[in-house]
Amino acid sequence: MSAPSKVVIAGGSGTLGRALAAPLVDQGIEVVILTRTPREGTRRAAAREVAWDGRTVGAWAEELEGEQVALVNLAGRLVDARPSPENIADLTASRVHATAALVAASQQLPAPLAHWVQASTTAIWSDAGEERLDETSPLPVGLPQMTGVAERWERALDGAAAAHQVVLRTGIVLQTGTPAMDRLLLLARTGLGGRVGTGRQWVSWLHVEDWVRIVLCAMDLEEPSLPSGLVIAAAPHPVRNAEMMRILRRAVGRRVGLPTPAPVLRLGAVLLRTDPALGLTGRHATSRVLRDAGFTFRHPTFDQAVRDLLPR
Protein backbone atom coordinates (compact mmCIF):
# COMPACT_ATOMS: atom_id res chain seq x y z
CA MET A 1 0.00 0.00 0.00
CA SER A 2 1.00 3.61 -0.46
CA ALA A 3 -0.34 6.94 0.76
CA PRO A 4 -2.68 8.90 -1.52
CA SER A 5 -1.95 12.35 -2.91
CA LYS A 6 -5.66 13.13 -3.26
CA VAL A 7 -8.64 12.20 -1.08
CA VAL A 8 -12.26 12.49 -2.21
CA ILE A 9 -14.78 12.58 0.66
CA ALA A 10 -18.31 11.71 -0.44
CA GLY A 11 -20.84 13.31 1.90
CA GLY A 12 -18.00 15.22 3.49
CA SER A 13 -19.80 18.46 4.32
CA GLY A 14 -20.87 17.24 7.79
CA THR A 15 -18.96 17.36 11.05
CA LEU A 16 -17.00 14.15 10.46
CA GLY A 17 -16.05 15.17 6.94
CA ARG A 18 -14.77 18.53 8.15
CA ALA A 19 -12.85 16.88 10.99
CA LEU A 20 -11.14 14.59 8.48
CA ALA A 21 -10.45 17.26 5.84
CA ALA A 22 -8.41 19.51 8.15
CA PRO A 23 -5.46 17.14 8.87
CA LEU A 24 -5.42 15.99 5.24
CA VAL A 25 -4.99 19.57 4.06
CA ASP A 26 -2.32 20.09 6.72
CA GLN A 27 -0.38 17.19 5.15
CA GLY A 28 -0.53 18.89 1.75
CA ILE A 29 -3.03 16.42 0.32
CA GLU A 30 -5.61 17.60 -2.21
CA VAL A 31 -9.08 17.20 -0.67
CA VAL A 32 -12.32 17.16 -2.63
CA ILE A 33 -15.71 17.06 -0.90
CA LEU A 34 -18.67 15.69 -2.85
CA THR A 35 -21.77 17.47 -1.60
CA ARG A 36 -25.30 18.15 -2.81
CA THR A 37 -24.98 21.81 -1.82
CA PRO A 38 -21.50 23.18 -2.61
CA ARG A 39 -20.93 26.70 -1.36
CA GLU A 40 -19.80 29.00 -4.13
CA GLY A 41 -16.58 30.89 -3.54
CA THR A 42 -15.88 29.30 -0.16
CA ARG A 43 -13.88 26.37 1.10
CA ARG A 44 -14.26 24.16 4.14
CA ALA A 45 -10.82 23.56 5.67
CA ALA A 46 -9.29 24.54 2.29
CA ALA A 47 -11.03 21.58 0.63
CA ARG A 48 -12.56 21.95 -2.81
CA GLU A 49 -16.30 21.28 -3.04
CA VAL A 50 -17.88 19.53 -6.01
CA ALA A 51 -21.58 18.98 -6.61
CA TRP A 52 -23.12 15.52 -6.91
CA ASP A 53 -26.63 14.14 -6.47
CA GLY A 54 -25.62 11.04 -4.52
CA ARG A 55 -27.49 8.82 -6.98
CA THR A 56 -26.02 8.95 -10.47
CA VAL A 57 -22.58 9.06 -12.08
CA GLY A 58 -21.87 12.59 -13.30
CA ALA A 59 -19.06 15.04 -13.93
CA TRP A 60 -17.96 14.57 -10.30
CA ALA A 61 -16.60 11.12 -11.24
CA GLU A 62 -13.64 12.84 -12.91
CA GLU A 63 -12.37 13.65 -9.41
CA LEU A 64 -11.65 9.94 -8.89
CA GLU A 65 -9.25 9.75 -11.83
CA GLY A 66 -5.49 9.82 -11.40
CA GLU A 67 -2.80 7.99 -9.52
CA GLN A 68 -2.95 7.45 -5.77
CA VAL A 69 -6.53 8.67 -5.25
CA ALA A 70 -8.40 7.60 -2.13
CA LEU A 71 -12.15 7.72 -1.51
CA VAL A 72 -13.86 8.06 1.88
CA ASN A 73 -17.61 7.42 1.66
CA LEU A 74 -19.56 9.11 4.46
CA ALA A 75 -22.71 9.77 2.44
CA GLY A 76 -26.04 9.13 4.13
CA ARG A 77 -28.90 10.84 5.95
CA LEU A 78 -28.61 11.20 9.75
CA VAL A 79 -30.21 8.25 11.57
CA ASP A 80 -31.96 10.49 14.13
CA ALA A 81 -35.45 9.87 12.74
CA ARG A 82 -38.61 7.92 13.58
CA PRO A 83 -38.34 4.27 12.44
CA SER A 84 -41.28 4.55 10.05
CA PRO A 85 -41.25 2.54 6.79
CA GLU A 86 -40.81 5.80 4.86
CA ASN A 87 -37.85 6.95 6.97
CA ILE A 88 -36.18 3.55 6.85
CA ALA A 89 -36.55 3.51 3.07
CA ASP A 90 -35.07 7.03 2.87
CA LEU A 91 -32.19 6.17 5.21
CA THR A 92 -31.43 3.11 3.11
CA ALA A 93 -31.66 4.91 -0.23
CA SER A 94 -29.42 7.78 0.89
CA ARG A 95 -26.66 5.26 1.65
CA VAL A 96 -27.19 2.53 -0.92
CA HIS A 97 -27.74 4.82 -3.91
CA ALA A 98 -24.71 6.97 -3.05
CA THR A 99 -22.48 3.92 -2.61
CA ALA A 100 -23.79 2.33 -5.82
CA ALA A 101 -23.01 5.52 -7.75
CA LEU A 102 -19.47 5.58 -6.36
CA VAL A 103 -18.99 1.90 -7.20
CA ALA A 104 -20.22 2.48 -10.76
CA ALA A 105 -17.86 5.44 -11.14
CA SER A 106 -14.91 3.41 -9.84
CA GLN A 107 -15.59 0.67 -12.39
CA GLN A 108 -15.12 3.18 -15.20
CA LEU A 109 -11.68 4.31 -14.03
CA PRO A 110 -8.54 3.40 -16.02
CA ALA A 111 -7.02 2.02 -12.80
CA PRO A 112 -8.51 1.09 -9.40
CA LEU A 113 -8.60 3.60 -6.57
CA ALA A 114 -5.68 3.28 -4.17
CA HIS A 115 -7.91 3.20 -1.08
CA TRP A 116 -11.62 3.06 -0.32
CA VAL A 117 -12.82 3.72 3.23
CA GLN A 118 -16.50 2.89 3.63
CA ALA A 119 -18.55 4.13 6.57
CA SER A 120 -20.87 1.74 8.43
CA THR A 121 -22.08 1.36 12.01
CA THR A 122 -21.83 -0.98 14.98
CA ALA A 123 -25.63 -0.73 15.14
CA ILE A 124 -25.64 -3.39 12.42
CA TRP A 125 -25.56 -5.88 15.33
CA SER A 126 -28.78 -4.40 16.75
CA ASP A 127 -29.22 -4.96 20.51
CA ALA A 128 -26.44 -7.41 21.36
CA GLY A 129 -27.00 -7.57 25.13
CA GLU A 130 -23.95 -8.89 26.97
CA GLU A 131 -22.29 -10.42 23.89
CA ARG A 132 -18.72 -9.26 23.25
CA LEU A 133 -18.47 -8.30 19.59
CA ASP A 134 -15.47 -7.95 17.29
CA GLU A 135 -14.86 -8.16 13.55
CA THR A 136 -15.50 -11.93 13.54
CA SER A 137 -18.97 -11.71 15.15
CA PRO A 138 -21.82 -12.82 12.87
CA LEU A 139 -24.78 -10.57 12.13
CA PRO A 140 -28.12 -11.38 13.77
CA VAL A 141 -30.65 -13.28 11.72
CA GLY A 142 -33.55 -11.19 10.47
CA LEU A 143 -32.08 -7.72 10.91
CA PRO A 144 -34.68 -5.43 12.48
CA GLN A 145 -35.69 -1.99 11.26
CA MET A 146 -32.80 0.45 10.92
CA THR A 147 -30.18 -2.24 11.59
CA GLY A 148 -31.04 -3.65 8.18
CA VAL A 149 -30.08 -0.32 6.65
CA ALA A 150 -26.43 -0.91 7.52
CA GLU A 151 -26.41 -4.41 6.07
CA ARG A 152 -27.62 -3.15 2.68
CA TRP A 153 -25.20 -0.22 2.95
CA GLU A 154 -22.24 -2.57 3.25
CA ARG A 155 -23.48 -4.90 0.50
CA ALA A 156 -23.70 -1.93 -1.88
CA LEU A 157 -19.88 -1.82 -1.84
CA ASP A 158 -19.68 -5.09 -3.81
CA GLY A 159 -17.82 -4.61 -7.08
CA ALA A 160 -15.92 -1.48 -6.03
CA ALA A 161 -12.68 -0.99 -7.95
CA ALA A 162 -10.13 -0.25 -5.24
CA ALA A 163 -6.81 -1.86 -4.42
CA HIS A 164 -7.43 -1.53 -0.68
CA GLN A 165 -10.86 -1.42 0.98
CA VAL A 166 -11.72 -0.85 4.64
CA VAL A 167 -15.27 -0.90 6.02
CA LEU A 168 -15.52 1.01 9.31
CA ARG A 169 -18.28 -0.10 11.65
CA THR A 170 -18.23 2.95 13.87
CA GLY A 171 -19.69 3.45 17.33
CA ILE A 172 -21.03 6.77 18.64
CA VAL A 173 -18.46 9.42 17.74
CA LEU A 174 -17.92 11.92 20.55
CA GLN A 175 -17.62 15.34 18.98
CA THR A 176 -18.81 18.71 20.24
CA GLY A 177 -21.50 20.44 18.21
CA THR A 178 -23.12 17.26 16.92
CA PRO A 179 -26.83 16.47 17.41
CA ALA A 180 -26.10 13.36 19.49
CA MET A 181 -23.65 15.09 21.83
CA ASP A 182 -25.81 18.20 22.15
CA ARG A 183 -28.85 16.13 23.11
CA LEU A 184 -26.97 14.15 25.76
CA LEU A 185 -25.50 17.31 27.28
CA LEU A 186 -28.91 19.01 27.29
CA LEU A 187 -30.36 16.12 29.29
CA ALA A 188 -27.46 16.25 31.74
CA ARG A 189 -27.65 20.02 32.22
CA THR A 190 -31.44 20.07 32.76
CA GLY A 191 -31.42 17.38 35.44
CA LEU A 192 -32.76 14.64 33.16
CA GLY A 193 -29.42 12.94 32.65
CA GLY A 194 -30.09 9.75 34.58
CA ARG A 195 -29.99 6.24 33.21
CA VAL A 196 -32.10 5.43 30.17
CA GLY A 197 -34.24 2.32 30.48
CA THR A 198 -32.36 -0.19 32.61
CA GLY A 199 -29.11 1.72 32.16
CA ARG A 200 -27.28 -1.55 31.57
CA GLN A 201 -27.13 -1.34 27.78
CA TRP A 202 -23.60 -1.08 26.44
CA VAL A 203 -22.46 1.99 24.52
CA SER A 204 -19.63 1.61 22.01
CA TRP A 205 -18.14 5.04 21.43
CA LEU A 206 -15.10 6.81 19.97
CA HIS A 207 -13.45 10.23 20.34
CA VAL A 208 -13.49 12.10 17.02
CA GLU A 209 -9.70 12.47 17.10
CA ASP A 210 -9.27 8.69 17.21
CA TRP A 211 -11.86 8.26 14.45
CA VAL A 212 -9.84 10.58 12.22
CA ARG A 213 -6.63 8.71 13.03
CA ILE A 214 -8.23 5.35 12.17
CA VAL A 215 -9.30 6.72 8.78
CA LEU A 216 -5.79 8.05 8.18
CA CYS A 217 -4.35 4.63 9.05
CA ALA A 218 -6.82 3.01 6.65
CA MET A 219 -5.36 5.20 3.86
CA ASP A 220 -1.74 4.52 4.86
CA LEU A 221 -1.32 8.14 5.96
CA GLU A 222 -0.49 7.26 9.55
CA GLU A 223 0.92 4.23 11.34
CA PRO A 224 -0.08 1.50 11.72
CA SER A 225 -1.36 0.48 8.29
CA LEU A 226 -4.63 -1.43 8.37
CA PRO A 227 -5.47 -4.50 6.28
CA SER A 228 -8.36 -4.60 3.85
CA GLY A 229 -11.64 -5.73 5.36
CA LEU A 230 -13.88 -4.92 8.27
CA VAL A 231 -12.65 -2.71 11.14
CA ILE A 232 -14.62 -1.73 14.24
CA ALA A 233 -14.01 1.95 14.93
CA ALA A 234 -14.75 2.06 18.66
CA ALA A 235 -12.72 2.69 21.79
CA PRO A 236 -11.39 -0.32 23.72
CA HIS A 237 -13.57 0.39 26.77
CA PRO A 238 -17.32 0.55 26.06
CA VAL A 239 -19.45 1.91 28.91
CA ARG A 240 -22.91 1.09 30.17
CA ASN A 241 -25.56 3.74 29.65
CA ALA A 242 -25.84 4.54 33.38
CA GLU A 243 -22.07 5.12 33.64
CA MET A 244 -22.05 7.23 30.48
CA MET A 245 -24.77 9.51 31.86
CA ARG A 246 -23.00 9.76 35.25
CA ILE A 247 -19.80 10.94 33.56
CA LEU A 248 -21.70 13.47 31.44
CA ARG A 249 -23.51 14.82 34.51
CA ARG A 250 -20.22 15.28 36.33
CA ALA A 251 -18.77 17.07 33.31
CA VAL A 252 -21.54 19.69 33.41
CA GLY A 253 -21.62 19.98 37.21
CA ARG A 254 -24.77 17.97 37.93
CA ARG A 255 -24.66 15.38 40.71
CA VAL A 256 -28.02 13.76 40.07
CA GLY A 257 -30.25 13.22 37.08
CA LEU A 258 -33.74 11.82 36.77
CA PRO A 259 -33.89 8.42 35.08
CA THR A 260 -35.87 7.94 31.90
CA PRO A 261 -37.93 4.71 31.99
CA ALA A 262 -38.37 2.95 28.66
CA PRO A 263 -42.10 3.89 28.29
CA VAL A 264 -41.28 7.56 28.87
CA LEU A 265 -38.45 7.42 26.34
CA ARG A 266 -40.74 5.85 23.73
CA LEU A 267 -43.28 8.62 24.26
CA GLY A 268 -40.61 11.30 24.12
CA ALA A 269 -39.21 9.78 20.94
CA VAL A 270 -42.58 10.29 19.26
CA LEU A 271 -42.59 13.96 20.26
CA LEU A 272 -38.97 14.47 19.20
CA ARG A 273 -39.42 12.42 16.01
CA THR A 274 -36.50 10.16 16.80
CA ASP A 275 -35.96 6.42 17.27
CA PRO A 276 -36.20 5.12 20.86
CA ALA A 277 -33.92 2.23 19.90
CA LEU A 278 -31.02 4.72 19.79
CA GLY A 279 -31.23 4.94 23.59
CA LEU A 280 -32.65 1.57 24.57
CA THR A 281 -30.42 -0.77 22.58
CA GLY A 282 -26.69 -1.27 22.91
CA ARG A 283 -23.69 -3.37 22.02
CA HIS A 284 -20.22 -4.05 23.38
CA ALA A 285 -18.04 -3.82 20.27
CA THR A 286 -14.26 -3.55 20.24
CA SER A 287 -11.70 -4.06 17.49
CA ARG A 288 -9.47 -7.10 17.26
CA VAL A 289 -8.01 -5.72 14.00
CA LEU A 290 -6.87 -2.42 15.55
CA ARG A 291 -5.40 -4.24 18.54
CA ASP A 292 -3.48 -6.69 16.37
CA ALA A 293 -2.22 -3.87 14.13
CA GLY A 294 -0.85 -2.02 17.16
CA PHE A 295 -3.16 1.01 17.01
CA THR A 296 -2.96 3.11 20.19
CA PHE A 297 -5.99 5.16 21.23
CA ARG A 298 -5.31 8.66 22.48
CA HIS A 299 -8.66 8.63 24.29
CA PRO A 300 -9.23 5.04 25.49
CA THR A 301 -11.74 5.76 28.29
CA PHE A 302 -15.05 7.59 28.15
CA ASP A 303 -14.20 9.73 31.18
CA GLN A 304 -10.93 10.92 29.66
CA ALA A 305 -12.56 11.58 26.27
CA VAL A 306 -15.31 13.71 27.81
CA ARG A 307 -12.78 15.68 29.88
CA ASP A 308 -10.85 16.38 26.67
CA LEU A 309 -13.95 17.58 24.82
CA LEU A 310 -15.54 19.43 27.75
CA PRO A 311 -12.75 20.88 29.88
CA ARG A 312 -14.05 22.67 32.96
C-alpha positions, 0 to 999 in steps of 0.5 A: 500500500502507499499513501494517496496524494488526493482524497475524495470525501463523499458526503464530506460536508458534515462534522466528520467530513470537516474533521477529516479534511483539516489534517489531510490539508495540513499534510498537503493532500488535495481534498475534494468534498462531494456534496449536494450543496456546494458553497460558491466561492468558499472552502471548508478547511481549504477543501474543494467542493464539487456537486453531486446528487448522490445517486447517479454518475456525473461530472464529479466522477472525474475527481476519482481519476489519477494515480494514488486517489483515495475515496472516503464514503460518508454519504447518508442521511442522519439516523436520528429519525422515527423508524417509520417505513418511509424513513427507513426507506429514505435512510437506506436509499441515501446510503445505498444509492450513493455507494452504488453511484461511487462503485459504478464510477470506480468501475469506469476508471482506467485504474482502481482507486488506491484506497476506499474507506467505507462508513458503516455502524456498529448498530448493524448488530442491533441490541447485542446484550452482553455479547462481546463483539469484534470483527469476527462476530456474525450478524443477527438473523432477520435484521430489524428496522434500521439495523437492516439499513447498515447491512444493505449499505455494506453490500452496496460496496460489492464490485468497487474498484479499489486496491485496498478497501476498509469498512468502518463499523463505527460506534457513537463518535464523541464530537462537540457540536453534533446532534447526538452530543448536544442532546446528551449534554442538554439532558445532563444540564437540565437534570434529566441525565439519569440512566435510560431504560435499565441503564445496563445497555452497552455503549460503544463510542469513539473520540473524534480524534481517534476516528480521524486517526483510524481513517488516516491509518486506513489510507496509509497516511499514519501508522499502523497500516490497516489490512483490507476488510472490516474494522470496528471503529470504537474505543477499547472500553465501552461503557454502560448507559448509566455510567455514560450519563454519570460521567456526562452529569459530572462534566456539566456539574450535575450530581443527580439526574432523573432516570428515563424509563423505557415507556417515557423514552418511547413517548418522548421519541414520538414527540422528538421524532426520533428512534427510541432504539437509539437509547434503549439498545446497545452493544459491546463492540471492540476491534481485534483488527486495531489491537493486532495492528498495534493502534494506540488510542489517544482517548481510550476511556469515556471519562478521559474523552469527555474531559478532553472535549468538555474541559471545565 
